[in-house]
């Protein structure tokens, strides 16, 4: 595929017509803070349940699971409409709404007096993350030329990981600092959440000035809302690579949630069972999570240099194989915070980010420009369903079988997607990035 050298270039990435370096720097900011802010809820929820609502520890698992359930139900219901809105009114406007709504959810979260109120505020937060993450994925597909798509996906993935590490390490330590300075536990929790809400507002302003206005097609070229609604289904039925990307999203989009929920919970329970205070056990569990994310960041630096050198479908198969190995390997771990678990934690982080890269690069290549928002919406819906499935079944396996059983389940699903990717690579491989004539045709458009 040829490169339009008259367009701007952002590092190694050739940008699409009309996209400037300032727009792309803003995308880097958005990638850093969107996912980082999303994951802070994993730290905020236990703190609110313990310090503000005084929920007994034996009830927090069920409540936390229910909160995740409702978050994903909202995401599932909104991902499709968000994709349609992105195509109809523009990416930037929808993204701004997402950050403001997420900020409102965080601001209200520590003010809850009951679990019902907390669930309502979690729903508000969920509206914000469904909107903002949907726009992040859509803009990542909009900004690069096809020959550079994998490079931008890799850079954005690195910014995602940096944001997760930064937000969790910096803001996660603030309650302890505030209480050490004389602030009571409730006020400390409120202050941290309000700081996060303020960061959401600041991010809204940054995106307002920095993101590209408009949509990828002119108003007269836009399909009707009905056409956009059925687009994701039609594309999946007629293009096996889009169907494969939906299957990959089912498990890949849930990876970070699985890590943030079950790895941290596993590490905390392992520590308390050994007699450690909950605060120390939680700290050790958080370090295990950060170790996995740090491994993902290092792997990002490696993978970004050859992500555009391979067929997208074959690359996805490779990524899913790594993910399968990473998750299945955790089935042999007894304590994720122990030093001998570190190699498995590292492989887990590599597998998790690889699944993200492979699925995102494939859907980005195959989604037709005029219906890209709707196809990405279908991709995100599949991811939300996967999170629901893994959270519910994973929670049952965690309690009734073993913590490692959750990871074996996820690894098994990754293995199935790996085998499907091999089949699609054989039957309908798709085009080679940057090489005209090496394709069996683009995705079905109109």
Buried (B, 14 or more C-beta within 10 A) or exposed (E): BEEEEEBBBBEEBBBBEBBBEBBBEBBBBBBBBBBBBBBBBBBBBBBBBBBBBEBEEEEBBEBBBBBBBBBBBBBBBBBBBBBBBBBBEBBBBBBBBBBBBBBBBBBBBBBBEEBEBBBBBBBBBBBBBBBBBBBBBBBBBBBBBBBBBBBBBBBBBBBBBBBBBEBBEEBBBBBEEBBEEEBEBEBBBBBBBBEBBEBBBEBBEBBBEBBBEEBBBEEEEBBEEEBBBEBBEBBBEEBBBBBBBBBBBBBBBBBBBBBBBBBBBBBBBBBBEEEBEBEEBBBBBBBBBBBBBBBBBBBBEEBBEEBBEBBBBBBBBBBBBBBBBBBBBBBEBEBBBBEEBBEBBBBBBBBBBBBBBBBBBBBBBBBBBBBBBBBBBBBBBBBBBBBBBBBBBBBBBBEEEBBBBBBBBBBBBBBBBBEBBBBBBEEBBBBBBBEEEEBEEBBBEE
